[in-house]
Amino acid sequence: MEFKVGQDIVYPEYGLGKILEIKHRKVGRRRIKGVVIKFPAMHMKVWVPEDRLRETKVRKPISRYMVKKVYKVLRSRARFRLGTKAKERAQGYKDKILSGDPVELAETVRDLVRLSIKKSLNVREAEIANAALRTLVGEISLATGKDYETVKEEVESILYR
């Protein structure tokens, strides 16, 4: 993936961001090319080497076509095992998010929200659910051109039906 200034990206670990600049930094004796990314939801800016971006599966936000697939996933039946330990469930969801796959992100949101209806989530699961929901809603909002709050209401109406 070629990175450009002003481009919106999804960094699986941090969510939706925007590339502010492409910048070289001196690290030891080498000059490394990287990008400065602003993550509005986390109120932070970071410089990330380009090779690190490829390793972490940074991707473009979803398209309008993909929004339909995401909504289909959100409407489908949740899959979670109440018998497993919360720590194991949380790690599984974190791994799905870090995969960078938008469908797995939607599955994580769906499963954790539906699980929260049955029982209260532990702190880690709640953090993962909130971050995943924020990223997913932001991507859908970007793809459809709709307001963030409008999309959030749509998504929550599907999940809490």
GROMACS elastic network, one bead per residue, 0.5 to 0.9 nm:
[ bonds ]
;  ai    aj funct       b0    kb
    1    54     6  0.78525   500
    1    58     6  0.86189   500
    1    59     6  0.76756   500
    1    60     6  0.86127   500
    3     7     6  0.71318   500
    3    19     6  0.78252   500
    3    22     6  0.81960   500
    3    35     6  0.79766   500
    3    50     6  0.85078   500
    4     7     6  0.55658   500
    4    19     6  0.69236   500
    4    20     6  0.86519   500
    4    21     6  0.78559   500
    4    22     6  0.75347   500
    4    35     6  0.88214   500
    5     8     6  0.88789   500
    5    18     6  0.80405   500
    5    19     6  0.52159   500
    5    20     6  0.54808   500
    5    21     6  0.52624   500
    5    22     6  0.67199   500
    5    35     6  0.84690   500
    5    36     6  0.89675   500
    6    18     6  0.60754   500
    6    19     6  0.52283   500
    6    20     6  0.58537   500
    6    21     6  0.77622   500
    7    17     6  0.85164   500
    7    18     6  0.56634   500
    7    19     6  0.54291   500
    7    20     6  0.80691   500
    7    60     6  0.83952   500
    8    16     6  0.72187   500
    8    17     6  0.57967   500
    8    19     6  0.64786   500
    8    59     6  0.89814   500
    8    60     6  0.66732   500
    8    61     6  0.68334   500
    8   142     6  0.89919   500
    9    15     6  0.82849   500
    9    16     6  0.59343   500
    9    17     6  0.53374   500
    9    18     6  0.59699   500
    9    19     6  0.74117   500
    9    37     6  0.87953   500
    9    58     6  0.67869   500
    9    59     6  0.57193   500
    9    61     6  0.57517   500
   10    13     6  0.86371   500
   10    14     6  0.77723   500
   10    15     6  0.53571   500
   10    17     6  0.60547   500
   10    18     6  0.85175   500
   10    57     6  0.87268   500
   10    58     6  0.56842   500
   10    59     6  0.53384   500
   10    60     6  0.59938   500
   10    61     6  0.58313   500
   10    62     6  0.89835   500
   10   100     6  0.80959   500
   10   135     6  0.80139   500
   10   139     6  0.82445   500
   11    14     6  0.54504   500
   11    15     6  0.51192   500
   11    16     6  0.63649   500
   11    17     6  0.70894   500
   11    53     6  0.80054   500
   11    56     6  0.73432   500
   11    57     6  0.72082   500
   11    59     6  0.68453   500
   11    60     6  0.89698   500
   11    98     6  0.86083   500
   11   100     6  0.76708   500
   12    15     6  0.55945   500
   12    16     6  0.82792   500
   12    56     6  0.71977   500
   12    57     6  0.70321   500
   12    58     6  0.64835   500
   12    59     6  0.82972   500
   12    97     6  0.60372   500
   12    98     6  0.50708   500
   12    99     6  0.72123   500
   12   100     6  0.52561   500
   12   101     6  0.85213   500
   12   105     6  0.89904   500
   12   135     6  0.88160   500
   13    56     6  0.82062   500
   13    94     6  0.86823   500
   13    97     6  0.72547   500
   13    98     6  0.60221   500
   13   100     6  0.86404   500
   14    17     6  0.80244   500
   14    39     6  0.73290   500
   14    41     6  0.87183   500
   14    42     6  0.76193   500
   14   131     6  0.80356   500
   14   135     6  0.83530   500
   15    39     6  0.73171   500
   15    41     6  0.79873   500
   15    42     6  0.86317   500
   15   131     6  0.74155   500
   15   132     6  0.77025   500
   15   134     6  0.77602   500
   15   135     6  0.50546   500
   15   136     6  0.84048   500
   15   138     6  0.86572   500
   16    38     6  0.87511   500
   16    39     6  0.63160   500
   16    40     6  0.78420   500
   16    41     6  0.77549   500
   16    61     6  0.78137   500
   16   134     6  0.85898   500
   16   135     6  0.58150   500
   16   136     6  0.86467   500
   16   138     6  0.68427   500
   16   139     6  0.71395   500
   17    37     6  0.61535   500
   17    38     6  0.54082   500
   17    40     6  0.68092   500
   17    41     6  0.84286   500
   18    36     6  0.84554   500
   18    37     6  0.54701   500
   18    38     6  0.53452   500
   18    39     6  0.67491   500
   18    40     6  0.84488   500
   19    22     6  0.77517   500
   19    35     6  0.65927   500
   19    36     6  0.58365   500
   19    38     6  0.64693   500
   20    35     6  0.74344   500
   20    36     6  0.54752   500
   20    37     6  0.56616   500
   20    38     6  0.66769   500
   20    45     6  0.89147   500
   21    34     6  0.86479   500
   21    35     6  0.57561   500
   21    36     6  0.52511   500
   21    37     6  0.74802   500
   22    33     6  0.72723   500
   22    34     6  0.58757   500
   22    36     6  0.62717   500
   22    47     6  0.88804   500
   23    32     6  0.83731   500
   23    33     6  0.59192   500
   23    34     6  0.54736   500
   23    35     6  0.57827   500
   23    36     6  0.71528   500
   23    47     6  0.82186   500
   24    31     6  0.61230   500
   24    32     6  0.53413   500
   24    34     6  0.59867   500
   24    35     6  0.82280   500
   24    49     6  0.87296   500
   25    30     6  0.82283   500
   25    31     6  0.54351   500
   25    32     6  0.53528   500
   25    33     6  0.65846   500
   25    34     6  0.75285   500
   25    49     6  0.88907   500
   26    29     6  0.66773   500
   26    30     6  0.56546   500
   26    32     6  0.62598   500
   26    33     6  0.89934   500
   27    30     6  0.53548   500
   27    31     6  0.60638   500
   27    32     6  0.68150   500
   28    31     6  0.80582   500
   32    49     6  0.66836   500
   32    50     6  0.82441   500
   33    48     6  0.85931   500
   33    49     6  0.59009   500
   33    50     6  0.62170   500
   33    51     6  0.86605   500
   34    47     6  0.63884   500
   34    48     6  0.52511   500
   34    51     6  0.80987   500
   34    52     6  0.87430   500
   34    53     6  0.87037   500
   35    46     6  0.80791   500
   35    47     6  0.54641   500
   35    48     6  0.54646   500
   35    49     6  0.64393   500
   35    50     6  0.67078   500
   35    53     6  0.89220   500
   36    45     6  0.67004   500
   36    46     6  0.54632   500
   36    48     6  0.64447   500
   36    49     6  0.89485   500
   37    44     6  0.83587   500
   37    45     6  0.55155   500
   37    46     6  0.54091   500
   37    47     6  0.63640   500
   37    48     6  0.76057   500
   38    42     6  0.87286   500
   38    43     6  0.76896   500
   38    44     6  0.59270   500
   38    46     6  0.66317   500
   39    42     6  0.55612   500
   39    43     6  0.59717   500
   39    44     6  0.54402   500
   39    45     6  0.61871   500
   39    46     6  0.82864   500
   40    44     6  0.66495   500
   40    45     6  0.84037   500
   41    44     6  0.80838   500
   41   134     6  0.79870   500
   41   135     6  0.87512   500
   42    45     6  0.88124   500
   48    51     6  0.84308   500
   48    52     6  0.66172   500
   48    53     6  0.68332   500
   49    52     6  0.53423   500
   49    53     6  0.66419   500
   50    53     6  0.51140   500
   50    54     6  0.66806   500
   50    55     6  0.89466   500
   51    54     6  0.52795   500
   51    55     6  0.64596   500
   51    56     6  0.88947   500
   52    55     6  0.50175   500
   52    56     6  0.62096   500
   52    57     6  0.87451   500
   52    58     6  0.89962   500
   53    56     6  0.53159   500
   53    57     6  0.64576   500
   53    58     6  0.55669   500
   53    59     6  0.88401   500
   54    57     6  0.53642   500
   54    58     6  0.62134   500
   54    59     6  0.87275   500
   55    58     6  0.78344   500
   56    98     6  0.75399   500
   56    99     6  0.82522   500
   56   100     6  0.79161   500
   57    98     6  0.78215   500
   57    99     6  0.70581   500
   57   100     6  0.56368   500
   57   101     6  0.87719   500
   58   100     6  0.69246   500
   59    62     6  0.87057   500
   59   100     6  0.72690   500
   59   101     6  0.89500   500
   60    63     6  0.86571   500
   61   102     6  0.86434   500
   61   139     6  0.57125   500
   61   140     6  0.83785   500
   61   142     6  0.77072   500
   61   143     6  0.74044   500
   62    65     6  0.79600   500
   62    66     6  0.57538   500
   62    67     6  0.68121   500
   62   102     6  0.72657   500
   62   139     6  0.61919   500
   62   140     6  0.71540   500
   62   142     6  0.83117   500
   62   143     6  0.63488   500
   63    66     6  0.51506   500
   63    67     6  0.64162   500
   63   139     6  0.85490   500
   63   140     6  0.81729   500
   63   142     6  0.86558   500
   63   143     6  0.53810   500
   63   144     6  0.81612   500
   64    67     6  0.50831   500
   64    68     6  0.70616   500
   64   140     6  0.79043   500
   64   143     6  0.53439   500
   64   144     6  0.61534   500
   65    68     6  0.57048   500
   65    69     6  0.71800   500
   65   143     6  0.89088   500
   66    69     6  0.50878   500
   66    70     6  0.62326   500
   66    71     6  0.87014   500
   66   102     6  0.83420   500
   66   103     6  0.86744   500
   66   140     6  0.89644   500
   66   143     6  0.88307   500
   67    71     6  0.61798   500
   67    72     6  0.85669   500
   67   139     6  0.86692   500
   67   140     6  0.62486   500
   67   143     6  0.74336   500
   67   144     6  0.80721   500
   68    71     6  0.52097   500
   68    72     6  0.62241   500
   68    73     6  0.87484   500
   69    72     6  0.50268   500
   69    73     6  0.63004   500
   69    74     6  0.87210   500
   69   103     6  0.75027   500
   70    73     6  0.50929   500
   70    74     6  0.62402   500
   70    75     6  0.87147   500
   70   102     6  0.74409   500
   70   103     6  0.60623   500
   70   105     6  0.88155   500
   70   106     6  0.59858   500
   70   107     6  0.84761   500
   70   136     6  0.88696   500
   70   140     6  0.87927   500
   71    75     6  0.62013   500
   71    76     6  0.86753   500
   71   106     6  0.81456   500
   71   155     6  0.79206   500
   71   158     6  0.83016   500
   72    75     6  0.51925   500
   72    76     6  0.63094   500
   73    76     6  0.51596   500
   73    77     6  0.81450   500
   73    78     6  0.89977   500
   73   103     6  0.71459   500
   73   106     6  0.64382   500
   73   107     6  0.63808   500
   73   110     6  0.76974   500
   74    77     6  0.80283   500
   74    78     6  0.83729   500
   74   106     6  0.63000   500
   74   107     6  0.68080   500
   74   109     6  0.77681   500
   74   110     6  0.54199   500
   74   111     6  0.87194   500
   74   155     6  0.78379   500
   74   158     6  0.68766   500
   74   159     6  0.65854   500
   75    78     6  0.87038   500
   75   110     6  0.80917   500
   75   158     6  0.62654   500
   75   159     6  0.70552   500
   76   107     6  0.89707   500
   76   110     6  0.83257   500
   77   110     6  0.83999   500
   77   111     6  0.84343   500
   78   107     6  0.76649   500
   78   110     6  0.62472   500
   78   112     6  0.84871   500
   78   114     6  0.66771   500
   78   115     6  0.81757   500
   79   107     6  0.83748   500
   79   110     6  0.86646   500
   79   111     6  0.60406   500
   80    83     6  0.89713   500
   80    84     6  0.87802   500
   80    89     6  0.81583   500
   80   111     6  0.63627   500
   80   112     6  0.82549   500
   80   115     6  0.73879   500
   81    84     6  0.58394   500
   81    85     6  0.89321   500
   81    89     6  0.81575   500
   82    85     6  0.77766   500
   82    86     6  0.84813   500
   82   115     6  0.84704   500
   83    86     6  0.89925   500
   84    87     6  0.84186   500
   84    88     6  0.67162   500
   84    89     6  0.66902   500
   85    88     6  0.53328   500
   85    89     6  0.63353   500
   85    90     6  0.86706   500
   86    89     6  0.50235   500
   86    90     6  0.60004   500
   86    91     6  0.85746   500
   86   121     6  0.81062   500
   86   122     6  0.70163   500
   86   124     6  0.85487   500
   86   125     6  0.75494   500
   87    90     6  0.51360   500
   87    91     6  0.62574   500
   87    92     6  0.86944   500
   87   122     6  0.86821   500
   87   124     6  0.79289   500
   87   125     6  0.82689   500
   88    91     6  0.51767   500
   88    92     6  0.62507   500
   88    93     6  0.87421   500
   89    92     6  0.51015   500
   89    93     6  0.62827   500
   89    94     6  0.86239   500
   89   125     6  0.79347   500
   90    93     6  0.51518   500
   90    94     6  0.60931   500
   90    95     6  0.86001   500
   90   122     6  0.89445   500
   90   124     6  0.65819   500
   90   125     6  0.53916   500
   90   128     6  0.75543   500
   91    95     6  0.61273   500
   91    96     6  0.86512   500
   91   125     6  0.89004   500
   92    95     6  0.51588   500
   92    96     6  0.63632   500
   92    97     6  0.88466   500
   93    96     6  0.50444   500
   93    97     6  0.63404   500
   93    98     6  0.86943   500
   93   104     6  0.86972   500
   93   105     6  0.85328   500
   93   107     6  0.89006   500
   93   108     6  0.59105   500
   93   112     6  0.85868   500
   93   125     6  0.82340   500
   93   128     6  0.75590   500
   93   129     6  0.88488   500
   94    97     6  0.51552   500
   94    98     6  0.61963   500
   94    99     6  0.86920   500
   94   108     6  0.85375   500
   94   125     6  0.89902   500
   94   128     6  0.69836   500
   95    98     6  0.50832   500
   95    99     6  0.62362   500
   96    99     6  0.52367   500
   96   100     6  0.75114   500
   96   101     6  0.75553   500
   96   104     6  0.56024   500
   96   105     6  0.65888   500
   96   107     6  0.85534   500
   96   108     6  0.71583   500
   97   100     6  0.59187   500
   97   101     6  0.71460   500
   97   102     6  0.81923   500
   97   104     6  0.65528   500
   97   105     6  0.53230   500
   97   108     6  0.73881   500
   97   128     6  0.87756   500
   97   132     6  0.74420   500
   98   101     6  0.79728   500
   98   105     6  0.87314   500
   99   102     6  0.87515   500
   99   104     6  0.77338   500
   99   105     6  0.85995   500
  100   103     6  0.89138   500
  100   104     6  0.78441   500
  100   105     6  0.76212   500
  101   104     6  0.53345   500
  101   105     6  0.63303   500
  101   106     6  0.88399   500
  102   106     6  0.62276   500
  102   107     6  0.86240   500
  102   136     6  0.79054   500
  103   106     6  0.50682   500
  103   107     6  0.62050   500
  103   108     6  0.86418   500
  104   108     6  0.61181   500
  104   109     6  0.86387   500
  105   108     6  0.51322   500
  105   109     6  0.63722   500
  105   110     6  0.86969   500
  105   132     6  0.64770   500
  105   133     6  0.84384   500
  105   135     6  0.85975   500
  105   136     6  0.71473   500
  106   109     6  0.51140   500
  106   110     6  0.61060   500
  106   111     6  0.85334   500
  106   132     6  0.78987   500
  106   133     6  0.81315   500
  106   136     6  0.69219   500
  107   110     6  0.50628   500
  107   111     6  0.59518   500
  107   112     6  0.84322   500
  108   111     6  0.52379   500
  108   112     6  0.60031   500
  108   113     6  0.83705   500
  108   128     6  0.85512   500
  108   129     6  0.72830   500
  108   132     6  0.72502   500
  108   133     6  0.87347   500
  109   112     6  0.54278   500
  109   113     6  0.59954   500
  109   114     6  0.84165   500
  109   128     6  0.85540   500
  109   129     6  0.58216   500
  109   130     6  0.82572   500
  109   132     6  0.60114   500
  109   133     6  0.58022   500
  109   136     6  0.81620   500
  109   159     6  0.87108   500
  110   113     6  0.54230   500
  110   114     6  0.60760   500
  110   115     6  0.84224   500
  110   129     6  0.88797   500
  110   133     6  0.89626   500
  110   159     6  0.64704   500
  111   114     6  0.52523   500
  111   115     6  0.59216   500
  111   116     6  0.85381   500
  111   129     6  0.89182   500
  112   116     6  0.60556   500
  112   117     6  0.87420   500
  112   121     6  0.79907   500
  112   125     6  0.73083   500
  112   126     6  0.78921   500
  112   128     6  0.84351   500
  112   129     6  0.59192   500
  113   116     6  0.50475   500
  113   117     6  0.66145   500
  113   126     6  0.89433   500
  113   129     6  0.70102   500
  113   156     6  0.89302   500
  113   159     6  0.68191   500
  113   160     6  0.78194   500
  114   117     6  0.51921   500
  114   118     6  0.68510   500
  114   119     6  0.89909   500
  114   159     6  0.69184   500
  114   160     6  0.74107   500
  115   118     6  0.52245   500
  115   119     6  0.62130   500
  115   120     6  0.77135   500
  115   121     6  0.74624   500
  116   119     6  0.51100   500
  116   120     6  0.51608   500
  116   121     6  0.56797   500
  116   126     6  0.84667   500
  117   120     6  0.73096   500
  117   160     6  0.80723   500
  120   126     6  0.87044   500
  121   124     6  0.78821   500
  121   125     6  0.56851   500
  121   126     6  0.56593   500
  122   125     6  0.53969   500
  122   126     6  0.61473   500
  122   127     6  0.86935   500
  123   126     6  0.51357   500
  123   127     6  0.61883   500
  123   128     6  0.86851   500
  124   127     6  0.51375   500
  124   128     6  0.62386   500
  124   129     6  0.85840   500
  125   128     6  0.51005   500
  125   129     6  0.60500   500
  125   130     6  0.86152   500
  126   129     6  0.50082   500
  126   130     6  0.61144   500
  126   131     6  0.85653   500
  127   130     6  0.52433   500
  127   131     6  0.61366   500
  127   132     6  0.84667   500
  128   131     6  0.52560   500
  128   132     6  0.59568   500
  128   133     6  0.84127   500
  129   132     6  0.52147   500
  129   133     6  0.59842   500
  129   134     6  0.84964   500
  130   133     6  0.51542   500
  130   134     6  0.60622   500
  130   135     6  0.86269   500
  131   134     6  0.51192   500
  131   135     6  0.62139   500
  131   136     6  0.85972   500
  132   135     6  0.51801   500
  132   136     6  0.60534   500
  132   137     6  0.85040   500
  133   136     6  0.51249   500
  133   137     6  0.59531   500
  133   138     6  0.83334   500
  133   152     6  0.83989   500
  133   155     6  0.88655   500
  134   137     6  0.53455   500
  134   138     6  0.60344   500
  134   139     6  0.86206   500
  134   152     6  0.84166   500
  135   138     6  0.51136   500
  135   139     6  0.61735   500
  135   140     6  0.86916   500
  136   139     6  0.51643   500
  136   140     6  0.62253   500
  136   141     6  0.85026   500
  137   140     6  0.51537   500
  137   141     6  0.59741   500
  137   142     6  0.85266   500
  137   148     6  0.66820   500
  137   149     6  0.85657   500
  137   151     6  0.61621   500
  137   152     6  0.57898   500
  137   155     6  0.74736   500
  138   141     6  0.50531   500
  138   142     6  0.61432   500
  138   143     6  0.86347   500
  138   148     6  0.63275   500
  138   151     6  0.82509   500
  138   152     6  0.85618   500
  139   142     6  0.50687   500
  139   143     6  0.61121   500
  139   144     6  0.85767   500
  140   143     6  0.50617   500
  140   144     6  0.59909   500
  140   145     6  0.80890   500
  140   146     6  0.80099   500
  140   148     6  0.83287   500
  140   151     6  0.70601   500
  141   144     6  0.53830   500
  141   145     6  0.55462   500
  141   146     6  0.50343   500
  141   147     6  0.60541   500
  141   148     6  0.54257   500
  141   149     6  0.87225   500
  141   150     6  0.83685   500
  141   151     6  0.60741   500
  141   152     6  0.85799   500
  142   145     6  0.53315   500
  142   146     6  0.71412   500
  142   147     6  0.85021   500
  142   148     6  0.83296   500
  143   146     6  0.80912   500
  144   147     6  0.88055   500
  145   148     6  0.89065   500
  146   149     6  0.85147   500
  146   150     6  0.67538   500
  146   151     6  0.65987   500
  147   150     6  0.52934   500
  147   151     6  0.63819   500
  147   152     6  0.86878   500
  148   151     6  0.52657   500
  148   152     6  0.61259   500
  148   153     6  0.87268   500
  149   153     6  0.62026   500
  149   154     6  0.86555   500
  150   153     6  0.52290   500
  150   154     6  0.63365   500
  150   155     6  0.87595   500
  151   155     6  0.61259   500
  151   156     6  0.85063   500
  152   155     6  0.51767   500
  152   156     6  0.60541   500
  152   157     6  0.84749   500
  153   156     6  0.51337   500
  153   157     6  0.60024   500
  153   158     6  0.86702   500
  154   157     6  0.51834   500
  154   158     6  0.64619   500
  154   159     6  0.88163   500
  155   158     6  0.52239   500
  155   159     6  0.62642   500
  155   160     6  0.86458   500
  156   160     6  0.57914   500
  156   161     6  0.81710   500
  157   160     6  0.54151   500
  157   161     6  0.59205   500
  158   161     6  0.55512   500
